[in-house]
Amino acid sequence: MKKLCLFFILILLFSTCNITAQNKAKILVLIHSDNGGTYELAKEIAKGIESENNAVSSIKLVKASQNPNLKKLPVATVEELTNYDGIAFGSPVYFGNISTGMSEFLSKTVQLWTNHALEGVPATVFMSAGSGAGKELALQAFWNSLAVHGMVLVSNGIRGTEELNKAIPQGNTVLGITSMASLKDVDRPTKGERHLAELQGKNFAKIALALKDTRPKKNSPIVENHQNFSEILKQKNIILPQVPKPAGNYQPFVRSGNLIFINQVALKDGKIFNAGKLGVDVTDQQVKDATKVTMLNVISVLNEAVGGDLSRVKQCVQLTGIFNTKDDYTKHADLMNIASDLTVEVFGEKGKHARATFGASSIPVNSSVEIQAVFEVE
């Protein structure tokens, strides 16, 4: 009897936790950051959003970044904006305006505007300024863009300003927190700016939660069922090799935002497969076989990059084939078709890609082929 009661208590607790999670506001912290100043504010905004356990936050970029502190952050899509109960927008100040990266992203939201998709969604803004000049103009420009969408604009007001260190120039405004990133001998954002950012996030979460169920429900986009790629590979008799180990100070893959970058040669069982120059050491067919080996290496590395779940691959963006050929060879495309066909065989429509193919006088480790690949993933 005691075990039965315990069982029902556990079910009740589990159900309660699920209901609680569903009732939380889902907030996107959407940023463009060059040198990391906006990202530092974003982390404080996100901290404030989640401080009272009534909302969850996700920090995403409007475009991929090569900044080491930012390159692992996911990149948002325009289409996903409607999935959130509120959006906090962050950008550097560019000459009294929104940054180019943020402006380009917002310019892609025309279809959302046409469909009234963001009307009634709460929005708040924050920015990182160099000297602090032009920050109010930039914030107003931000507000104008969001007002066109009919978003509910949430200001920061003067909350928290009594705790600012008045001896240090601060970046606060009533429209949203800013940071004066270029001032020397002062940590930026300052303690006060971080505090205001956290308060802004905390207040914004309350507004987003209050308005959460007031908007008309949008039909969720149809999401393709995740395919079982293990079964697909098995049915097609495709066996992925072990991920080749780097021979130098580099990684098998690098992720930047939602893009995976991979570069592989024709390595099989620890040795170069069909090594040499086409027309001198190897034939066309041998190079085609080496191309298949190389592309399997690429897919194997990709499989590791997505944690063994190839259903997370959204698109093969680009394949580049480099072949070890003589100067007068012109049939590189025929060789590269092997890699392209294999990619489409595995991923279907998602495997169709842009492509470049060319010859080289030599390739590292005397491989007859090298393939560079770019994939977009979830």
C-alpha positions as CSV (number, residue, x, y, z in Angstrom):
1,M,0.0,0.0,0.0
2,K,2.8,2.4,0.9
3,K,4.5,1.7,-2.4
4,L,1.3,2.4,-4.3
5,C,0.9,5.7,-2.5
6,L,4.4,6.6,-3.3
7,F,3.8,5.8,-6.9
8,F,0.8,8.1,-7.1
9,I,2.7,10.9,-5.3
10,L,5.5,10.7,-7.8
11,I,3.0,10.8,-10.7
12,L,1.4,13.9,-9.1
13,L,4.8,15.6,-8.7
14,F,5.7,14.8,-12.2
15,S,2.5,16.2,-13.6
16,T,2.8,19.3,-11.4
17,C,6.3,20.0,-12.7
18,N,5.1,19.6,-16.3
19,I,2.2,22.0,-15.8
20,T,4.6,24.5,-14.1
21,A,7.0,24.3,-17.0
22,Q,4.2,24.8,-19.6
23,N,3.0,27.9,-17.7
24,K,6.4,29.6,-17.9
25,A,6.9,32.4,-20.5
26,K,9.3,31.4,-23.3
27,I,11.6,34.4,-24.1
28,L,14.2,34.8,-26.8
29,V,17.2,37.1,-26.1
30,L,18.1,37.9,-29.7
31,I,21.4,39.7,-30.2
32,H,24.1,40.9,-32.6
33,S,27.4,41.3,-30.9
34,D,30.8,42.3,-32.3
35,N,33.2,42.3,-29.4
36,G,31.1,40.6,-26.8
37,G,29.7,43.7,-25.0
38,T,26.1,43.1,-26.1
39,Y,26.5,39.4,-25.2
40,E,27.6,40.4,-21.6
41,L,24.4,42.4,-21.2
42,A,22.4,39.6,-22.8
43,K,23.6,37.2,-20.1
44,E,22.4,39.6,-17.4
45,I,19.1,40.1,-19.2
46,A,18.6,36.3,-19.3
47,K,19.6,36.0,-15.7
48,G,16.9,38.5,-14.8
49,I,14.3,36.7,-17.0
50,E,14.8,33.5,-15.1
51,S,15.3,35.0,-11.6
52,E,11.7,34.4,-10.4
53,N,11.2,31.0,-12.1
54,N,8.3,32.3,-14.2
55,A,10.1,32.3,-17.6
56,V,12.8,30.5,-19.5
57,S,15.3,32.3,-21.8
58,S,17.3,31.4,-24.9
59,I,20.2,33.6,-26.1
60,K,20.6,33.4,-29.9
61,L,22.5,35.4,-32.6
62,V,21.1,37.1,-35.7
63,K,24.2,35.9,-37.6
64,A,27.1,33.6,-36.9
65,S,30.1,35.1,-35.2
66,Q,33.8,34.2,-35.3
67,N,34.3,35.7,-31.8
68,P,35.6,32.8,-29.7
69,N,33.0,33.7,-26.9
70,L,30.1,33.8,-29.4
71,K,30.8,31.2,-32.1
72,K,29.1,28.4,-30.2
73,L,25.8,30.3,-29.8
74,P,23.0,29.2,-32.0
75,V,21.7,31.4,-34.8
76,A,18.0,32.3,-34.8
77,T,15.8,32.1,-37.8
78,V,13.1,34.7,-38.7
79,E,10.4,31.9,-38.7
80,E,11.0,30.9,-35.1
81,L,10.3,34.4,-33.7
82,T,6.6,33.6,-33.5
83,N,7.3,30.7,-31.1
84,Y,8.2,33.0,-28.2
85,D,6.1,34.9,-25.6
86,G,8.5,37.8,-25.6
87,I,11.7,38.9,-27.4
88,A,14.6,41.0,-25.9
89,F,16.6,42.5,-28.7
90,G,20.3,43.5,-28.2
91,S,22.6,45.3,-30.5
92,P,25.8,47.4,-30.6
93,V,25.2,51.1,-31.4
94,Y,26.3,51.9,-35.0
95,F,26.5,55.7,-35.5
96,G,23.3,56.3,-33.6
97,N,21.5,53.4,-35.1
98,I,21.0,49.6,-34.9
99,S,23.9,47.5,-36.0
100,T,24.1,46.3,-39.6
101,G,23.7,42.7,-38.6
102,M,20.5,43.4,-36.6
103,S,19.1,45.6,-39.3
104,E,19.7,42.9,-41.9
105,F,17.9,40.4,-39.8
106,L,14.9,42.7,-39.1
107,S,14.7,43.4,-42.8
108,K,13.9,39.7,-43.4
109,T,10.8,39.9,-41.2
110,V,8.5,41.4,-43.9
111,Q,6.4,38.3,-44.2
112,L,5.9,38.3,-40.4
113,W,4.7,41.9,-40.6
114,T,2.4,41.1,-43.5
115,N,0.8,38.3,-41.5
116,H,0.6,40.3,-38.3
117,A,2.6,37.5,-36.7
118,L,4.4,39.6,-34.0
119,E,1.5,41.9,-33.1
120,G,1.0,41.9,-29.3
121,V,4.3,40.2,-28.6
122,P,6.2,42.0,-25.8
123,A,9.6,43.4,-26.8
124,T,12.4,45.1,-24.9
125,V,15.8,46.4,-26.1
126,F,19.3,46.9,-24.8
127,M,22.5,48.1,-26.5
128,S,26.2,48.3,-26.1
129,A,27.7,51.7,-27.1
130,G,31.3,52.8,-27.7
131,S,31.5,56.3,-26.2
132,G,27.8,56.4,-25.3
133,A,27.1,59.1,-27.9
134,G,24.0,58.4,-30.0
135,K,22.6,55.6,-27.8
136,E,19.2,57.3,-27.3
137,L,18.9,57.7,-31.1
138,A,19.8,54.1,-31.6
139,L,17.3,52.8,-29.0
140,Q,14.6,55.0,-30.6
141,A,15.4,53.5,-34.0
142,F,15.1,50.1,-32.5
143,W,11.7,50.9,-31.0
144,N,10.5,52.3,-34.3
145,S,11.3,49.1,-36.1
146,L,9.5,47.0,-33.5
147,A,6.5,49.3,-33.3
148,V,5.9,48.7,-37.0
149,H,5.3,45.1,-36.1
150,G,2.8,46.1,-33.4
151,M,4.9,44.6,-30.6
152,V,4.3,45.7,-27.0
153,L,7.3,47.8,-26.2
154,V,8.5,47.4,-22.6
155,S,10.8,50.2,-21.3
156,N,13.2,50.1,-18.4
157,G,12.1,53.4,-16.8
158,I,14.3,54.5,-13.9
159,R,14.2,51.3,-11.9
160,G,17.5,50.5,-10.1
161,T,19.2,53.8,-10.9
162,E,19.5,54.7,-7.2
163,E,22.1,52.0,-6.9
164,L,24.4,53.3,-9.7
165,N,27.8,54.6,-8.9
166,K,27.5,58.2,-9.9
167,A,31.2,58.6,-10.0
168,I,31.4,56.4,-13.1
169,P,29.7,57.3,-16.4
170,Q,26.9,54.8,-16.8
171,G,25.0,53.7,-19.9
172,N,21.5,53.6,-18.5
173,T,18.5,55.1,-20.3
174,V,14.7,54.9,-19.7
175,L,14.2,53.0,-23.0
176,G,16.6,50.2,-22.1
177,I,19.9,49.5,-20.6
178,T,23.1,50.3,-22.5
179,S,26.8,49.9,-21.7
180,M,29.6,52.3,-22.6
181,A,32.1,49.7,-23.8
182,S,35.0,51.9,-24.8
183,L,35.8,53.6,-21.5
184,K,39.1,52.5,-20.1
185,D,40.1,51.4,-16.6
186,V,36.5,50.4,-15.8
187,D,35.0,46.9,-16.2
188,R,32.3,47.0,-18.8
189,P,29.4,46.4,-18.3
190,T,29.9,47.9,-14.9
191,K,28.3,46.4,-11.8
192,G,25.6,49.0,-12.0
193,E,24.9,48.3,-15.7
194,R,24.7,44.6,-15.0
195,H,22.3,45.2,-12.2
196,L,20.0,47.3,-14.4
197,A,20.1,44.7,-17.1
198,E,19.1,42.0,-14.7
199,L,16.2,44.2,-13.4
200,Q,15.1,44.8,-17.0
201,G,15.0,41.1,-17.7
202,K,13.1,40.4,-14.5
203,N,10.5,43.0,-15.3
204,F,10.2,41.9,-18.9
205,A,9.5,38.3,-17.8
206,K,6.6,39.5,-15.7
207,I,5.1,41.4,-18.7
208,A,5.7,38.4,-21.0
209,L,4.0,36.0,-18.6
210,A,1.0,38.3,-18.1
211,L,0.5,38.6,-21.9
212,K,1.3,35.0,-22.6
213,D,-2.2,33.7,-23.4
214,T,-3.7,37.0,-24.7
215,R,-2.7,36.6,-28.4
216,P,-4.6,34.5,-30.9
217,K,-3.1,31.0,-31.2
218,K,-1.0,30.6,-34.3
219,N,-1.1,27.3,-36.2
220,S,2.2,25.6,-35.5
221,P,4.3,25.0,-38.6
222,I,4.4,21.4,-39.8
223,V,7.6,19.8,-38.5
224,E,8.9,16.8,-40.4
225,N,9.2,13.7,-38.3
226,H,12.8,13.0,-37.4
227,Q,14.0,10.2,-39.6
228,N,15.8,7.2,-38.2
229,F,19.0,7.6,-40.0
230,S,20.5,4.4,-38.5
231,E,17.7,2.5,-40.4
232,I,18.2,4.6,-43.6
233,L,22.0,3.9,-43.6
234,K,21.3,0.2,-42.9
235,Q,18.8,-0.1,-45.7
236,K,21.2,1.6,-48.2
237,N,24.1,-0.6,-46.9
238,I,26.1,2.5,-46.0
239,I,28.5,2.0,-43.1
240,L,30.0,5.1,-41.6
241,P,33.8,4.7,-40.7
242,Q,35.3,5.8,-37.4
243,V,35.9,9.6,-37.3
244,P,39.5,10.2,-38.6
245,K,41.7,11.6,-35.9
246,P,43.4,15.0,-36.6
247,A,47.1,14.8,-37.6
248,G,47.8,18.3,-36.3
249,N,46.6,21.2,-34.2
250,Y,43.0,21.3,-35.6
251,Q,39.6,19.7,-35.0
252,P,37.6,17.2,-37.2
253,F,34.9,19.9,-37.4
254,V,34.1,23.4,-36.2
255,R,30.6,24.7,-35.4
256,S,29.9,28.4,-35.9
257,G,26.3,29.3,-35.1
258,N,24.2,26.7,-36.9
259,L,26.9,25.8,-39.4
260,I,29.2,22.9,-39.3
261,F,32.5,23.1,-41.2
262,I,34.3,19.8,-42.2
263,N,37.4,19.0,-44.3
264,Q,38.4,15.4,-45.1
265,V,40.7,13.4,-47.3
266,A,40.5,9.8,-48.5
267,L,41.6,8.1,-45.3
268,K,40.5,4.5,-44.7
269,D,41.6,2.2,-41.9
270,G,44.4,4.7,-41.0
271,K,45.8,4.8,-44.5
272,I,45.3,7.0,-47.6
273,F,43.0,5.1,-50.0
274,N,44.0,5.0,-53.7
275,A,46.8,7.7,-53.1
276,G,48.4,9.6,-55.9
277,K,47.8,11.8,-58.9
278,L,45.0,11.0,-61.4
279,G,46.4,9.8,-64.8
280,V,49.8,9.0,-63.2
281,D,49.3,6.8,-60.2
282,V,45.5,6.2,-60.2
283,T,42.6,5.9,-62.6
284,D,39.3,7.8,-62.8
285,Q,37.5,4.9,-61.2
286,Q,40.0,4.7,-58.3
287,V,39.6,8.4,-57.7
288,K,35.8,7.9,-57.7
289,D,36.2,5.2,-55.1
290,A,38.4,7.5,-53.1
291,T,35.8,10.2,-53.4
292,K,33.2,7.9,-51.8
293,V,35.5,7.1,-49.0
294,T,36.2,10.8,-48.4
295,M,32.5,11.7,-48.4
296,L,31.8,8.9,-45.9
297,N,34.4,10.4,-43.7
298,V,32.7,13.8,-44.0
299,I,29.3,12.2,-43.0
300,S,30.9,10.3,-40.1
301,V,32.4,13.6,-38.7
302,L,29.0,15.3,-39.2
303,N,27.3,12.5,-37.3
304,E,29.7,13.1,-34.4
305,A,29.1,16.9,-34.6
306,V,25.3,16.4,-34.1
307,G,25.7,13.9,-31.3
308,G,24.8,10.8,-33.4
309,D,21.5,12.3,-34.5
310,L,21.7,13.0,-38.3
311,S,18.0,14.1,-38.2
312,R,19.3,17.4,-36.8
313,V,20.8,18.2,-40.2
314,K,18.7,20.9,-41.9
315,Q,20.7,21.3,-45.1
316,C,23.9,20.4,-46.9
317,V,24.9,24.0,-47.8
318,Q,28.1,23.6,-49.8
319,L,30.5,20.8,-51.0
320,T,33.9,21.6,-52.5
321,G,35.9,18.9,-54.2
322,I,39.6,19.2,-54.8
323,F,41.3,16.6,-57.0
324,N,45.0,15.7,-57.4
325,T,45.1,16.0,-61.2
326,K,47.4,16.9,-64.2
327,D,47.1,20.4,-65.6
328,D,45.1,19.2,-68.7
329,Y,42.4,17.3,-66.8
330,T,38.8,18.7,-67.2
331,K,36.4,16.0,-65.9
332,H,36.5,17.0,-62.2
333,A,32.7,17.3,-62.1
334,D,32.3,13.6,-62.9
335,L,34.5,12.7,-60.0
336,M,32.6,15.0,-57.6
337,N,29.2,13.6,-58.6
338,I,30.0,10.6,-56.5
339,A,30.1,12.8,-53.3
340,S,27.0,14.7,-54.4
341,D,25.0,11.6,-55.2
342,L,25.9,10.0,-51.8
343,T,24.9,13.1,-49.9
344,V,21.4,13.2,-51.6
345,E,21.1,9.5,-51.1
346,V,21.5,9.9,-47.4
347,F,19.7,13.2,-46.8
348,G,17.2,13.4,-49.6
349,E,16.2,17.0,-50.4
350,K,18.2,18.3,-47.5
351,G,21.3,16.9,-49.2
352,K,21.0,19.1,-52.3
353,H,23.8,21.7,-52.2
354,A,25.9,24.3,-53.9
355,R,29.1,22.9,-55.2
356,A,32.6,23.9,-56.3
357,T,35.1,21.5,-58.0
358,F,38.6,22.0,-59.1
359,G,42.0,20.4,-59.6
360,A,45.3,20.9,-57.7
361,S,48.9,20.0,-58.5
362,S,49.1,18.2,-55.1
363,I,47.0,17.4,-52.0
364,P,48.3,16.8,-48.5
365,V,49.3,13.2,-47.6
366,N,49.2,12.4,-51.3
367,S,45.4,11.9,-51.2
368,S,43.8,11.9,-54.6
369,V,40.8,13.9,-53.3
370,E,39.9,16.3,-50.6
371,I,36.4,17.4,-49.7
372,Q,35.3,20.6,-47.8
373,A,31.7,20.6,-46.6
374,V,29.4,23.0,-44.9
375,F,26.1,21.8,-43.2
376,E,23.4,23.7,-41.5
377,V,22.1,21.9,-38.4
378,E,19.5,22.5,-35.6
